[in-house]
Amino acid sequence: MQNLLLVDDDPDLLKLLSIRLRASGFRATTAASGEQALSMIAAERPDLVITDLRMAGLDGLALFHEIERRHTGLPVIILTAHGTIPDAVAATRQGVFGYLTKPYDANELLTQVRRALSLHGRVDLSGAGLATGVTSNKADTAWRSEIVTRSPAMEDLLLRAERIAQGDASVLIQGESGTGKELLARALHRASRRAECPFVAINCGAIPEALLESELFGHKKGAFTGATADHPGLFVEAHSGTLLLDEIGDMPLALQVKLLRVLEVREIRAVGSTKTIPVDVRVISASHRDLNLAKSDGTFREDLYYRLNVVTLKLPALRERREDIPLLLSHFLKELSKRYQKNVNALSHDALEMMCAAAWPGNIRQLYNVAEQVVALSSGEIVSTKVVEQAMQMEMQRLDSFEEARRRFEYDYLTRLLKLTQGSVTHAARLAKRNRTEFYKLLQRHGIEAAHFKSAGN
């Protein structure tokens, strides 16, 4: 059932409007002001907003502009008195879906609502959907079926991703490790015109530099020791489809130059070959690193950064979408129960509260690991707090990757130095046997501000 948010500072009109829409099969929630509406949208994104134009505080047009800025693609219908029709017409030119004059006709209202929902993929106009507001068929959302969410932030991101998918612009997906960057890349591919062609992914940080060029561009037999046969490479394998360059920030500088040329001329040359091969590939790159910072400190080429970063999608960390934790856990428990041939249905209330309150530095990947341990440890259908505590303790004792361990060591080392020197970068850099410029770059990489340690030392 579609959720409509109704906004009006007149309680009688708000009540009448909500009664009519509920009677037509919609779920209607109400807000008495534009400010309240924005707060409600942040908590749960509706399918459509219907707002009065003239309200105290944030009026209907100002509310629309805020919705457009924060929740791109959410349709808005404005209600207006006859005297403000010119304002409403001007609003539609700025992107408002439509407007209705007061007193509005009930049939016209329903027509506009259903049209707005259908054009934004929210309702099936064939058959019963017209009368009841039934959600559109699953084919409309099949491209994103692997992404489990009810977070307004994620819904906004997916709406943007669906629009981006229709073109061929290079996309940079940023987000912490474990947030699901490859899942989003696969969803983008499925939503694109290249969906029937190959999707190929490579982790640029997991392959030695000497082999990465060969993996990407291919090699000829005899090009180097061990090259016993021709190898086409991933660009050729992904021809007409999509290539995901995961952890692009870890790509060596020498290879970044070659990748830039491939993106510019749309052709590759295999290692050991004198011939070039044209390729038609959409490139999606992903990184947990701040590439803008890497560009500034010289570890990532500026020209390649702008070539890859035509459109950026930033995945929120799990701690920024905690409303998804119960949903994800339910999904994981079903999947893992089948694998382990168990019947683990749910978590106790206290156990779920514990999971929702955890920090989850490893994001969804870490949540999945704990869910797997919970299923493996559980003997009954309902998971107890004790089992969750045990699973989380086991997860925290797991070995970090080398990169995670180094990052944690660097952060701890830098903060200890700054505490010791009471925020003096010059003194801290001298103790670390690094020049000040390099030391400042390390502080920037870890988001550490020396000034905070000066106040802490006083």
Protein Blocks (a to p, Z undefined) as FASTA:
>chain_A
ZZdddddfbfklmmmmmmmmmmnopacdddfbfklmmmmmmmoccfbdcddfbdghjafk
lmmmmmmmmmghiacdddddfklmmmmmmmmmnopabdcdddddfklmmmmmmmmmmmno
pacfehjllmnopacdfklmmmmmmpgcfbfklmmmmmmmmmmmmmmcdcdddddehilp
mmmmmmmmmmmmklmpccddddfklpcfklmmmmmnopaehkaghiabccebjmlmmgoi
acddehkllpcfklmmmmmmmmmnopacdehiabdcddddddddddfbdfklmmmnopac
fklmmmmmmpccddddfklmmmlmmmmmmmmmmmmmmmnopacfbdcfklmmmmmmpnol
nlmmlmmmmmmmmmmmpcbfbdcfklmmmmmmmmmmpccdfklmmmmmmmmmmmmmmmmn
nopaklmmmmnopafklmmmmmmmnopafklmmmmmZZ
